[in-house]
C-alpha cells in the first residue's frame, strides 16, 4: 500500500495500519455508534463558531469605533503654568544646547557627511522668504 504522497509504506507504517484495521473490525456496535455520534458532534461544533463569531463582530467593532473616537476627541490639554523655555523667551538649557551638536561620526550614516558644502551653504543662506 502507498501513502497519499505516493511513497511506499515503511514496515512500521504497515504494522500500524494492520493493527488499526484489526481494532476497527473488533469494535462492538455500541462503541462504534458512540464514536460516530462524537464525530458528528465535533463536526457540528466546528461549524458553530462561525455563527458565534459573527455575533461578536458587531459589538467588538462598535467598541473599537467608540474607543478610537474617544482617543481622537479627548486630547490632553497643555498646562498653562508650564511653558517650554524656548517659548517663554528664556535662555536654552544645557540639554537643548547638547541637541544642537552633530552626532558622533561613528554612530551616524556616512552619507550624511557627503554634501557638507551644501549644508554649509544652506545654513549661511537660510533666511525667511520675503512675503508679498
C-alpha positions in Angstrom: 0.0 0.0 0.0 1.2 3.6 -0.7 0.7 6.7 1.3 -1.1 9.8 -0.1 2.2 11.3 -1.2 2.8 8.2 -3.4 5.7 6.7 -1.4 5.6 3.1 -0.2 4.8 2.4 3.5 7.6 1.5 5.8 7.3 -1.7 7.8 6.3 0.3 10.9 3.5 2.1 9.0 2.3 -1.2 7.6 2.2 -2.8 11.0 0.4 0.2 12.5 -2.2 0.1 9.7 -2.8 -3.6 10.2 -3.3 -3.1 14.0 -5.7 -0.2 13.3 -7.7 -2.2 10.8 -7.9 -5.1 13.2 -9.1 -2.8 16.0 -11.8 -1.3 13.8 -13.1 -4.8 13.0 -13.2 -5.8 16.7 -15.2 -2.7 17.9 -18.6 -3.5 19.2 -21.6 -1.7 17.7 -22.4 0.4 20.7 -18.9 1.9 20.8 -19.0 2.4 17.0 -22.3 4.3 17.4 -20.9 6.5 20.2 -17.8 7.2 18.1 -20.0 8.2 15.1 -22.1 10.4 17.4 -19.0 12.1 18.8 -17.7 12.7 15.3 -21.0 14.3 14.2 -21.0 16.5 17.3 -17.4 17.6 16.6 -18.2 18.4 13.0 -21.2 20.5 14.1 -19.1 22.3 16.7 -16.5 23.1 14.1 -19.2 24.8 12.1 -20.8 26.6 15.1 -18.1 29.2 15.8 -18.8 30.9 12.5 -22.2 31.8 13.8 -20.9 32.8 17.2 -18.0 34.8 15.7 -20.5 36.9 13.6 -22.4 37.7 16.8 -19.3 39.2 18.4 -18.1 41.2 15.3 -20.7 43.9 15.6 -20.2 44.7 19.3 -16.5 44.4 19.1 -16.4 46.7 16.0 -18.7 49.2 17.8 -16.4 49.2 20.8 -13.4 49.8 18.7 -15.0 52.8 16.9 -16.0 54.3 20.3 -12.5 53.8 21.6 -10.9 55.4 18.5 -13.4 58.3 18.6 -12.7 58.9 22.3 -8.9 58.9 21.7 -9.3 61.3 18.8 -11.6 63.8 20.6 -10.1 63.7 24.0 -6.6 65.3 23.7 -4.6 66.2 26.8 -4.7 70.0 27.3 -1.4 71.8 27.7 -0.7 73.1 31.2 -1.0 76.9 31.3 1.7 77.3 34.0 4.3 75.1 32.5 5.8 76.5 29.2 8.9 75.3 27.5 12.0 77.6 28.0 12.4 78.5 24.3 8.7 79.6 24.1 8.9 81.7 27.2 12.0 83.6 25.8 14.5 82.4 28.4 17.9 81.1 27.6 18.0 77.5 26.4 19.2 74.9 28.9 22.3 72.8 28.5 20.2 69.8 27.4 19.0 71.9 24.4 22.5 73.0 23.6 23.7 69.4 23.6 21.0 68.5 21.0 22.4 71.2 18.6 25.7 69.4 18.3 26.2 67.0 15.5 26.1 63.3 16.4 29.3 61.3 16.7 30.8 60.3 13.3 31.0 56.6 14.2 27.3 56.5 15.2 25.8 58.2 12.1 25.3 57.3 8.4 28.4 58.2 6.4 26.2 59.5 3.6 25.3 62.4 5.8 28.8 63.8 5.5 28.8 63.5 1.8 27.5 67.0 1.0 28.9 69.1 3.8 29.5 72.1 1.5 25.8 72.2 0.5 24.7 72.1 4.2 27.2 74.9 5.0 25.8 77.0 2.1 22.3 76.2 3.2 23.0 77.4 6.7 24.7 80.6 5.5 21.8 81.5 3.2 19.0 80.3 5.4 16.6 83.3 5.7 12.9 83.7 5.9 11.3 84.1 2.5 10.0 87.5 1.6 6.3 87.9 2.0 4.3 89.5 -0.8 
